[in-house]
């Protein structure tokens, strides 16, 4: 592998819930709070990544996994031990949790595995081989350990920087309705609001109707909100229908 900063990691988790209880995204947000409280470092938001949900895939609902970019000087063994303990304790009984801890700037093989996990069935054996070849720590924490597949895929997709949505990011659950772009950027961790058609940033003074659900996309490694003009005003392109 090429040389990378060992102070930056991507954490992937999956299969921590059951059909009527829990949620991997929710657990990932709790994980960020617990790791920060332990002094392990600083989380750069939680992203949700959609994996293959077709026939043959054991899943609780839509088969998504979660990932966190994490920055800190904690030794890797200490960090992974903390991640494993927190996830194992919080995972719903009967689930098959898995966790991955990967250095940033992963090799293409990990991203290729992640894309395969979005397109069709992959196996634990494939996940473990890819992880071993690319310096990723991968571990199952219970059940049949099927969560290692999604954990590795989520880590690869987060590191690639162009897949998924932020479900955990400063301020995104506290803003709603019509706001000026500058205020949205000031009050959240969103880095830009882009015109869906032209790809250009909206000016600071532009007003945008956020709706009641703000989940920015992961674009070029950053949390970006995409705006759509409906002929009258700018709206959140990913808002939930009213």
KAGIFEN-V366747 format. One record per helix or strand of 2 or more residues. SS is the DSSP state (H for helix, E for strand). FROM is the first residue (numbers start at 0). TO is the last residue. If there is no record, write none. Layout:
BEGIN
ss = (SS SS)
from = (FROM FROM)
to = (TO TO)
END
This chain:
BEGIN
ss = (E H E E H E H H E H E E H E E E E E)
from = (7 23 41 63 75 97 107 123 136 146 164 177 180 191 206 216 221 233)
to = (13 36 49 70 89 102 118 132 139 159 167 179 186 194 208 218 228 235)
END
